[in-house]
């Protein structure tokens, strides 16, 4: 279905693989992508994932609008939007070339975005008569830059995306995969249960009132406080060695 998945050590790679169409996503691909995230969540050995696109020109230009036009012309009912799982494991987007519409949304689904200097981001939905995806961009950007992207539907180059806070780093295109892998290795060196709980705490606490956020973080972090990994972390520090994480 043009969505590839691989696992090397504790690092998963999820690849959008339809370069002949600039990685435009068909309806089947979109549903397969949701299933691929479920696979990532279900594999205990997968601690961090990199999301990327194949080819030189695009991470993904978004929905396959030719397919959608054909469905409209034939009067074929649209399938329901796929249900994506809650992903509490780390996700890194390695973005090169065009990341437009649904492609940009997939980059926004990730926790950290690394961009090649060729990257161009755009929430282009309003240009084709669709309402812009408000929720994902408002979770990442300040209100002003978010509205700029939503209402213009224009492209934002990598350097400007960096000033917006949309990406964490911009590197030459030839260095993108290596940079993403280096970051994934740094994350995968940490305790997997602690990382998942930390991500949960960050995403929930961000939108809760301070008192409720504090209660949630304390209650949710109790799993880490009682884990084998917290004991292993202390032992490894005292013994001046790398910890051997169990994920529990």
Long-range contacts (C-beta under 8 A, 24 or more apart in sequence): 1-28, 1-29, 1-32, 2-26, 2-29, 2-32, 3-29, 3-32, 3-33, 3-36, 5-36, 5-39, 5-40, 7-43, 7-45, 7-46, 9-188, 10-45, 10-46, 10-47, 10-48, 10-188, 10-192, 11-46, 11-47, 11-48, 11-49, 11-50, 11-181, 11-184, 11-185, 11-188, 12-40, 12-43, 12-46, 12-48, 12-49, 12-50, 13-49, 13-50, 13-52, 14-40, 14-49, 14-50, 14-51, 14-52, 15-51, 15-52, 15-53, 15-54, 16-51, 16-52, 16-53, 16-54, 16-59, 16-60, 16-103, 16-106, 17-53, 17-54, 18-54, 19-53, 19-54, 19-55, 19-57, 19-58, 21-61, 21-64, 22-55, 22-57, 22-58, 22-60, 22-61, 22-97, 22-98, 23-53, 23-54, 23-55, 23-58, 23-59, 23-60, 23-61, 23-103, 24-60, 24-61, 24-62, 24-63, 24-64, 24-65, 24-66, 25-60, 25-62, 25-63, 25-64, 25-102, 25-103, 26-64, 26-67, 27-64, 27-67, 27-78, 27-79, 29-64, 30-63, 30-81, 30-82, 30-102, 31-79, 31-82, 33-82, 33-106, 34-82, 34-83, 34-84, 34-85, 37-84, 37-85, 37-87, 38-85, 40-87, 40-89, 41-85, 41-87, 41-88, 41-89, 44-247, 46-89, 47-89, 47-90, 47-187, 47-188, 47-192, 47-195, 47-247, 48-89, 48-90, 48-91, 48-92, 48-184, 48-187, 48-188, 48-195, 49-89, 49-90, 49-91, 49-92, 49-184, 50-92, 50-93, 50-94, 50-180, 50-181, 50-184, 51-91, 51-92, 51-93, 51-94, 51-106, 51-107, 51-109, 51-110, 52-93, 52-94, 52-177, 52-180, 53-95, 53-96, 53-97, 53-103, 55-97, 56-96, 56-97, 56-173, 57-97, 57-98, 58-96, 58-97, 58-98, 58-99, 58-103, 59-93, 59-94, 59-95, 59-96, 59-97, 59-98, 59-99, 59-103, 59-106, 59-107, 59-119, 60-98, 60-99, 60-100, 60-102, 60-103, 60-106, 61-98, 61-100, 61-101, 61-103, 62-100, 62-101, 62-102, 62-103, 62-104, 62-105, 62-124, 63-101, 63-102, 65-128, 84-109, 88-196, 88-199, 88-200, 88-203, 89-192, 89-195, 89-196, 89-199, 90-187, 90-195, 90-199, 92-180, 92-183, 92-184, 92-187, 94-176, 94-177, 94-179, 94-180, 95-119, 95-121, 95-167, 95-176, 96-173, 96-176, 98-122, 98-155, 100-124, 100-155, 101-125, 101-128, 105-133, 105-136, 108-133, 108-136, 108-137, 108-139, 108-140, 109-136, 111-199, 112-168, 112-183, 113-161, 113-166, 113-167, 113-168, 114-167, 114-168, 114-169, 114-170, 114-171, 114-176, 114-179, 114-180, 114-183, 115-158, 115-161, 115-162, 115-167, 115-169, 115-170, 115-171, 115-176, 116-158, 116-170, 116-171, 116-172, 116-173, 116-175, 116-176, 117-158, 117-159, 117-170, 117-171, 117-172, 117-173, 118-158, 118-173, 119-157, 119-158, 119-161, 119-167, 119-170, 120-155, 120-156, 120-157, 120-158, 121-149, 121-155, 121-156, 121-158, 121-161, 121-166, 122-149, 122-153, 122-154, 122-155, 122-156, 123-149, 123-150, 123-153, 124-153, 125-153, 126-150, 126-151, 126-153, 127-153, 140-165, 140-166, 141-165, 141-166, 189-242, 190-245, 191-224, 191-227, 191-229, 191-230, 191-232, 191-233, 191-243, 191-245, 191-247, 192-229, 192-245, 192-247, 193-223, 193-224, 193-227, 193-229, 193-245, 193-247, 193-248, 194-224, 194-227, 194-229, 194-230, 197-221, 197-223, 197-224
